[in-house]
């Protein structure tokens, strides 16, 4: 039986896909891979292939809507869904014939009880013809009255049940959030089958790191999952250092480490990385003259000469690199950056290639959303997928170069939005809209890049504003999508607070606002909090959103 793999366009999905491909190769399972970037492509792919395939595997798509309703499949079609989007649609949870969900056992799904949301259609109108003909008229009438009362009671109970059902479902579906990374779930599967390899483990690590970089999970969840993976890492990578082959070219070693939270710094200069990492740039307020001054003070405090900081990290003096992390952390604490250290993993190929998990995430994301080469959408997907394989270092380096461009573009856009006061408070949320003709605006028509930009912008805005109320607000960000068709892409981001649970209510709010104003919107993304909207409808849509959330 051949299997159709439908894979969403995010790094976690790519990693889960790599693990599954490796497992399929072990067992000689034939499959066809189709990248899907949204609901429309998913439906099209299903319609095109439904006659040849009976088994469909959906990675990072399909859990949060009623699949059978959307795709209308035949009885003998089966869907295996591995998707980190939560909440999972209740029909998918309780359909145990055609929809099989792959979830980790300890994932708390909080699904409402079956009896609270489904009800067997009982015979509402019971036959009242059963009376015996010869009984007294008086008795007949009494029995009729009893039946009327009983029926009324039943209807009332039914109405109450339906009201409660609406309430329960509203509570359950109100917030969108993310469960365990799909790559981790796939790795778990491989481990249970005793087919887990070091490569698969690395992909699981990259999948988790993607959730962290994209800010989809809480710090608590990240640290817990790192702990789970750490046990696997020590199981797979405990070679004795003095073995002959411990540094042979084909050898691959994964190591746990406390690394600096600086984007791509080992493949860039320390200076560029400090300037283009959202955490340091927001903490030091680098968009202002004052902030640039603080950066110089920060570097002076570490005692690092500018000449060293501005050259490639690889070419820095060994003597400085020895205890660089300690030096940076010590100074960072004085400058109020207490979370500069992060638990992560790095990978070594042979002698000289060392990458940290976040390097891979940035590189793969930018290959996937590359806007430079025009071609079929799928070429970017295939390139990004290839860059995750060990043999394709040239693709990975190409991705790293693209990622630096992207991070620079994001940082410059953030700076210009803050310096020109483009972030406005709309009451219940902050709003920022990028104009056509802004530099790099084309990059931000892509969902992952737009989300990264929005998160960086909100972090920076919270650091720059004096207004206490604004610090607690979520952000809605809009960017031009397609100029000819006159559409914008819009994303909603939850508030940037220490205790944030990363739950996002914008998905439902966008749907309601669009409904109530009959705005022409397209809810095509697997993330419900990203929509496309006709430019003319933007103002009425925003007005509806403001009154809805006020």
N, C-alpha and C positions, 0 to 999 in steps of 0.2 A: 504493500500500500504506500503510495507516495503521499508526502505531507506538504502542505503549503505553509510557508513561514511568512507572517505579516509583521514587519518590524517598524516601530515608530522611529522618528528621527531625533533620538537623544542618545548621549553617550552610554548611559546605563543600559538602554535597549540594545545598543551595538554590542556591549560586553556580554550581555545575557545571550545574544544571538551567537557570538563566537563560541561560548561554552556549549550551547546546544548543538552547533555545527560539529564541534569536536566529538560530542557524545554520539551524534548521528553517524559520524565516520566510523567510530568504534563498532557500531552495530550494523553498519552497511545499510542505513535507512536512506532511501532516496527522498530528496526534498527540493522544492523550488522556493527561492527567496524573493519576496517582493517588498521593497521599501514603501511605507505609506506615511505621508506627512500630515494627514488629517482624515476626518470622517468620509469626505467625498472620495478620496483615493481608496480608502478601505472598502467602501461599498462597491466601487468600480472593480477593484481587484477581486472581490468576492464574486461578483456577477460574471466576470470573465472566466473564473476558474472553477465555478461551482459544479460544472458537469464532470470535470476530470478528477476532482479531489473530493474525498469524504472527510479528511482530517485537516483541520486548520489550527495552527498555533499562532496566537496573537501575543506579541511582546510589547509591553508598555502602552497598549491601547485596548479598548473594548470592555474594561471592567466597570466603568462608571456610567454606562447606559444599558438599556435593555437590548441585548444583542439580537435576540430572536425577533423582537419587534422591528428593529432596524433592517436586518438582513433577510428576514422571512425565509429561513433555510428549509430544505426538505427534512423529513423525519430522520433520515439515516446520516445526517451530517453532524460531525462533532467538533466542538471548539475547545481548545485548551488555552486558557487565558492566564498569562503571567504578567501582571500589571501592578505597578506600585501606586497608581491613582486610587485615592480613597475619597468618599465612601464608595464601596462596591454596590452596584445596583441590586436591590433586594431580589429581583426576579432571577438574576444570575446566581445569587447565593443559594436560592432554594430550588433551582432547576437542576436536579441531579442526573438527568438523562443526557442532555445535549451540551450543556455548558459545564466544563470542568475547570475549577479555579485552582491555580497553583499558588498556595500561600504558605508562609512558614507557620508552624503549629502554634508558636507562642505569639503570633501577631494578633493583637486584640482588635477585632473588627467592629465590636459594638453593634452588631446587627440586631434590629428589633425582632421580637419573637414571631414565629410564623403565624400564630393565631391572632396576633394584633393587626396583621396587615393583609392576610388572605382569609377568605371566608368561603366555605362551600356554598354554592347557590342552593339553599335548601328549598323544598317546595313551599313557596310563600303562600300560594293559594291552595289550601288543602280542600279536598272535595267536601262540600257541605251537603252532598246529595245522600249521605249515608243514613239519614233519619228513617226510622221505621214508619211506614205509612200510617199504621193504625193508632199511633199514640195521640194523646189528648192535645188539642190546639194550644192549651195553656203551657204544657210542657215544651211543646215545639218552640213557642215564643221565647221561653226562658233560655232554652239551649241556644237559640239564635243570638240572643243578647250576649250570652257568655262568649260565643264565638267572636262577635264583633269586638268585645272588649279585648279578647286575647289577641286578635289580629292587630288592633290598634297598639297594644303593648309591644307586639313584635316589631311593628313598624318604627315605634319610637326607639326601641333598643337598637334597631338597625341604624337609625339616624345618628344616635349617640355614638355607636361604634364607628360609623364613618367619619364623624367629626374627630374622634380620638385618633383614628388612623391617619387623617390628614396631618394632625398635630405631630404624631410620632414620626411620620415620614419627613415633615418639615424640619424637625430637630435633627433627624439623622442625615438629611441631605443638605443642610444649610451651609456647612463648611466643607471646603475642599482641602485635602491635605495628602501627605505621602506616607505609604507604608515602607516596609523593608525593600531595599533595592532589588530589582529583578535579577541582576547578575548574581547577587548573593543567594537568592532563592534557587537559581539554576545551579550554583556551585553546591548548595546543600543537596540537591538532587544527585549531582555527580558523586558527592561524598557518600551518600547513602548507598549508591550503586557500586562503591569502591572503584570509581573510575576517575577520581580527581587527580589532576596533574598540576604541577607548579604554574604552568601557563594559565590554566583555568582559575587558579587562586589569584593570580595577578589581575585577571579580568574582573573578578569579583571585587577586588580592592579598588580598581579604577571605577567600577559602577557605584560603589559606596561614596568614593571621593567626589564623583560627579554630583551626587545628591548634596554633598556638603558645599561644594563650590557654588552650585546654583541656589544654595540656601533653602533647600526643600525640606530639610529635617532639623530637629532641634539638636543643640549641642549634646544633650543627654543621650539621645538616640545614636548620634554619631560615635560617641565614646563607647557606648555599649557594643555597637557593631564592630568597632575597631578591636575591642577585646576578644570578640568571637573569632575574628579573622586572625588575630595575633596567635591564637593557639594553633590554628592550621599552619601559619607561617613557620612556627618553631618546629612543627612536625615535619614539614617538607624541606626545611633549609638548615638542618643542623649538621652540616658537613664539618669534618675536622679541617681546620685551616691549613694543616701542613700536608694535606693530600696533594699529589702532583697536579691533578686536574682542577684544583680549586680556582684557578684563574684561566683555564683554557678558554679559547674564544667562544666555543659553543655553550659554555656554562652560563647558567642564569641564576642569580641569587637574589632573593627578596629579603629585605631587612626592615625591622620596625625601627623607627627613630622619632625623636622629638625634633621637628624641623622648624625653620622660620616660616612665618606666614607671609612670605614675600613671593609674588608671582614670578615664576620662571627665572629666579635670580641666578641659578647655576648656568643658565644659557644666555645671560644678558649681562649688563653691568649692575653692580649693586645700586648705583645711583638711579638708573632707569627703573629698576624694580621697585625701589622705595617710592618713586614718583608715580608709578602706574599701578600700585596695589591699592585697592580701595581702602583697606584698613589703615595703612600708614598715611595715605593721602588725605583721608577724612580727618584722622586724629590730629595731623599737623596743619590742617586747613591749607593745603598747598596751592589753592587757587588764588590766595591773597599774597601781597608783598610780605606781610607779617609771617605768613606760613613759610615762604621761601627762606626767610631769615631763620625761623625755627629749625628748618631742615639743616641749614649750615651749622647752627649751634649743636644740633643732634650729632652731626658727623664729627664736629670738633670734640664733643664730649667723649666720643668713642676713641678719639685720637687717630682717626683714619685720614691720611692725606687725600685731598681731592683727586690727585692724579691716579691714585690706586682705585678709588671708588668709581671713577668714571671709565675705567678700562674694563675689558671683558673679564668676567669673573674668573675664567680659566687662567688668565694671565696675571692675576693678582699675586703678590708676594706670598710664598708658602708660609712665611713666618706670621703674616697677618691672618691667613686662612685658618691656621691651627686652632686658635680659640676665638674665631670670629663670632660664633653663635653666642658664646657667653658674653663677649663684649657688647654685642648688639642688644641682648636681653637686658643687661645691666643698665645701659643708657636708656633703653625704651621705657623701663620702669620709671625712671626720673621724669620722662616726658609724657607720662600718663598712658603709655601703651602697654597694658599689663598682659594682654593676650597675644603677644607676638609669637608665642611658642605653640606649636600644634602637634598632636600625635598623628603620625602618618607612616607610610611605608615608602621605601625606595627600591629600585631594581637595578642590578648591575648586569650588564652583558659583557663578559670577558674583561679585558683590562680597563678600557677607558670610558665605556659608555655607562653613565649613571643617570637615571631619571627618577624624579619623584612622582608620586601618583598624580599630583595636581598638574604637573607638566603635561602628562599624557591627556588629561581631561581638557586643558586649554587647547592643546594641539589638535585633538580629534574634533572638538567643537568647531574650531575655526575652519578645518577642512570641510566639515559638513555644511557650514553656512558660508562657504567661500563665494564672494560675489564677483570675483575678478574674471573667471572664465565662464562665458556663456555657453551652455550646452544643456543636454538633458539633465533634469534634476538628479537622476539616479547616479550620474558619474561622481558627484560629490559624496554621495552615500557610500559608494563602493570604495572610493579613495579613503574615506574616514575609516571604513571597516578594515581596509588593508593596513592602515597605519598602526593598527593595534597588534599586528603580527610581528613577531620578533625579527623576521628577516627583512622587514621594510624600513630600515632606518632612514633612508633618503626621504620617504614620504613623511616620516615622523618629523624630520628636521624642517621639511617644507611647512608642516603644520605649526611648528614652533615659531617660524618666521612670521607666518600669517597671524598667529596668536598675539605676537608682540604688536603688530599693526593694530589689531583689534583693541587690545588693552589701551594703547595710546589713544585711539579714536574715542573710546569710552571716556577716558580720563579728560580729554580735551572738551568733549561734549558736556560732561558734568561741570567742568570749570566754567564754560560759557553760560550754561543754564543758571548757575548760581550767581555769577557776576552780573548777568543782565536781568536778574530777578524773574526768571521764567517760571519758577515754581510758585503757584498762587494757591492760597487757601480758599477752598470753595465751601467752607462750612464743615460738613462731615468728613471731607477728605482733601488732600492736596492734589493739584492738577498741573500737569506740565505737557505742553504740546510742542513737538519739533516742527519747524516750518520747512516747506519745500526749499531746497537750495542751501540748507545747513550743510557744512562739510560732513562727509561720511553718512549722510542721511540714508543712503541706499542700504547700508549695512543693517540699520535698525528697522528695516522692514522684515527682518528675519526674527522669528519668535525668541530663540534662545538669547541672541545678542540684545534684543530689546529688553528682555527680562533682566539680564545682567546689568545693562545700563540703568534700568529703573531702580534696581536694588542699590547700586553704587550711588545713584543720585540721592536716594532717600537717606542713606547713611550720611552722605556729605551734608545734605540739607539739615538733618537733625543736629549735626555738629556745628553748623554755621548759624542757625537761627537763635534768636534770643527769646522768642515766643514759646512759653512753656507748653501751651495747648497744642501748638503745631508739632511739637516733638512727638506727640502721641498719635498723630494721624496717619492713616494709610495713604497710598499714592496711586493716582490713575495717570497713566502716561500714554500719549498718542504720538504716532509717527506716520508719515505718508507711506501708503502701501503701494498703490498703483495709480500713477498720476492720470493716465489715459482714462481709466475707469472711475477716477475720482473716489478712491477709497482710502481710509486710514486704518491702521492696525492699532488696537488699544489693549493695554494690559493693566490689571489691578494688582497691587502689591500690599500685603498686610503691614501693620505698623512696625516700626523698627524699635522694639523695646527689648530690654535684657531678658525678660521672662517670656518673650513671644513663643507661642506654641506653633507658629508657622501655619496656622489654619487660615484659609482664605475664603472670605464670604462673597467675593466679587462675582464669581461664576453665576450664582443664583440672582444676585442683584442686577447683573447685566441682562439676564434673560427677562426679568420682570420689567426693567426700564424699557427694553426694546419692545416688549409686548404692549405696554401701556401707551407708547407713543407711536406704535406701528412703524418704528424706524427700520430701514432696510439693513439688517445685520446678517452676518454669516458666522454661525458658531461652529467653525470647522475644526478648531484645534482640539487635541486631546486634553489639553489644559483648559478647563472651562473658563478660567479667568482671562483668556486671550480671545478677543473677537475682532472681526473686520466690520467696517461700518462705512456707509456712504458719507462723504464729507458734508453734504448739505444737511444731513440729519444729525450732525454732531451736536449742535447746540440744544435741540429739543431733547435729545437722548441724555445729555448731561444734566439738563434741568430736572428730568424725571429721576435721574440717579440721585441728585441732591435731595429732592423731596422724599424719595424712598428711604434714604439713609439718615435723614435728619431726625 
